[in-house]
Amino acid sequence: MSGPPTRAKGGETVARPLTDDLDLAVRLLAGTPTHEGRDPALLRRWARAADAFGTALEPGPPCRARIVERDDGLRQLLLARYSSRPATVELYTDTIGRAETLIDELGWRSWYPVGSVRAAALAHETAHALLHRTENRTALKAAIGHTALRVGRFRVLGHVAGAEEIAAHAHARTVCGLGRSPLLLTAALAAAVSAPGRQR
């Protein structure tokens, strides 16, 4: 996950990630059921398209979903969760707090300013709400270009599992002005929580 620590201007130790955001997105797809054995180059193309789509996705009106704060997300590694019926965003305050602490431990504050974890979690779930709309789902499929069925010159575009998640992370990175994708923080958080002597 991270390479040797380096020193930043203020003298603090910074954990330098070995993986860039696109590689993390490819890993997410590779670990998603239905993608076993797929060509890594194809997964990279899909990941790049989903990331670009999320980056360009218009924020739209403010999310009208009800926001519920909970404190039982750390064991499931959940920062937030969106459900459409009724439209609700659950924010897991214990996981958000641990993520904020981890950012300081790793020296990643220049990428993730104070308070940005909560903001990014909300932006991520707002993106899922946007992607729940038929026109955005269709546009994402077109951007990725996965052919599920072809009959003569007729082509049916297929759903790519994991693509919406990558798009939502890219959207959150963009609208919150983050230096790195929330995917990096999510991976670091999973490693920290599962490590021996982990803090919960």
N, C-alpha and C positions, 0 to 999 in steps of 0.2 A: 504494500500500500504506500509506504513512505520510504524515501531514501534517507541518507545521512542528514542529520540536522545541520542547518547553516545559520549564520548570524545575520539578523536584519539590522537596519540602521540604528535602532534604539538599543541594540545589544541583546535583544531577546532571542531565544532559540526558536527557529522555525523548522517544522517538519516539512521537507520538500517532497510532494507526492511523485511517485514514479509513473503514474498513469494520467493521461490527459482525459478531458471530458468525453471525447469521442470514443476512446478505448473503453471507458466506463459504460457508455451507452451500448457498445457492441457486447460487452460482458452481460449486460442486463438482458439483451435479446438472446444471447447464447444460452443463458440459464433459464429461459422461458420455455415451458412445455410447448411442443409442436415445432421447435426450431432445432431439435437434436439432429446433428449430422448435416446441417445446412452449410453451404460454402461461406467461410468467414468474410470473403470479399462481398458477398451478397448482403450479409448481416451489416457490414460496414456501410454499404450503400443505403440500406434501409435506415440505419441509425443516423446517418448524416442528413437524410431527407426529413426524418422526424424531428431532428434537432432544429433544422432550418425552418420547418413549419412552425414549431413552437416559438421560435425566436420572432417570427413575423406575425404571429397570431395577435390580432387586435384585442386589447384588454376588454373592450365593450363596457356596458354600464356596470356600476358597482355590484358585486355579488349580493343577491338578496336572500341568500340561504341563511337560515338560523344558525348562529354560532354557539356551540356548546363546548365548554372547557371541562376536561376530565384529567385525572391524574393516574391513569392505569395503562399507559401506552408503552412504557419502557420494556416490559417483558415481551411484548409483541413487536417491539421496535417500530412503533407507529408514532409519527409526528402529527399527522392529521388524517382524516378520512372523510370523503364526501359521499353522501347518499342522496338520491334524487327524489325519493318519495317518503316523506316530504323533503324538500331541498334543505339539507343540513350539513354543516361542516363541524366535525368534532376535532377539537384541538387538544392534544395530549401534553399538558403542562410539564409533567415529569420528564418526558423525553426532550421537550424543547429546552428545559433547564439544563439537562445533561449535555445537550448539543452545544449550548452556549459556553458551558464550562470547558468542553473538549476543544472548542475553537481557541480559547485562551491557552490551553495546555499545549496545543500544536503550533501556536503562533500564527494562526490563520486569520487574525482579526482584520487585516487589510482586505481580505476577500469577503468576509462575512461580518459587517459592522454590527455593533450591539443592537439587539432587537430584530435583526434581519432573519433569524430562524423562524420566528412567529410570522413575520411578514411573508417570507418565502413559502411557508406552509399554507397560508391563506391563498397566496397567488397560485400555488400548485393546484389546490383544490378548486379554485375559481376556473383554472384552465380545464379541469375535468368537467366542470359545469358547462363551459363553452363547447368542449368537444362532445358533449352529450347532444348538442344540436345537430340535426341531420345534415345541414349544409356544411358544417365544419368537419363532421365525420367523413362525409363524401370527399371533401377537399383534401383531407389528410390521406385518404386512400389513393386519390389521384396523384398526390405529391410523391408517395412511396412507389406507386406503380406496380404493385404485386398482382400478377395475373392468376386468378383462382380458376378460371375456366375460359377456354377459347373454343368457339365453334365457327369455323370459317373465318370471316373477317370480324366477327363479333367477339368482344372480349369483356369478361366480367372481372372487375377489380376485387381483390380479396382483402380481408382484414389481416393485419400483421400484429399478432399478440405482442404486447410490450411497447408498441410504437406510441400509443397515447401517453404512456408513462414518461417516455423520453421527451415527447413534445411538451408535457406539463412541466417537467424539470427545466427545459429550455425557456419556457415562458416565464417561470418564476425567476430564473437567473436574469432574464432581460428586464422585466418590469421592476425588479428590486435592485437592479444595478450591481449584481454580485460579481466578484472577480472570478469565481469558479462556479460550476454547476452545483446545485444541492445534491446531485448524485454523489459527488466526492465526499461531502459531509455525511451522507447516509451510509456510505461504505465505511468511513472511518468510525462512525458511531457503532455500526454493527461489530466491527473488530474490537472496539474498546469494551463494549458490553459483554462480548463473548470471551474476552481474555481472562486468564486466571487472575484472581484478586480484583475482579471488575467492581466498579462502583455502580450501585443501583439506586 
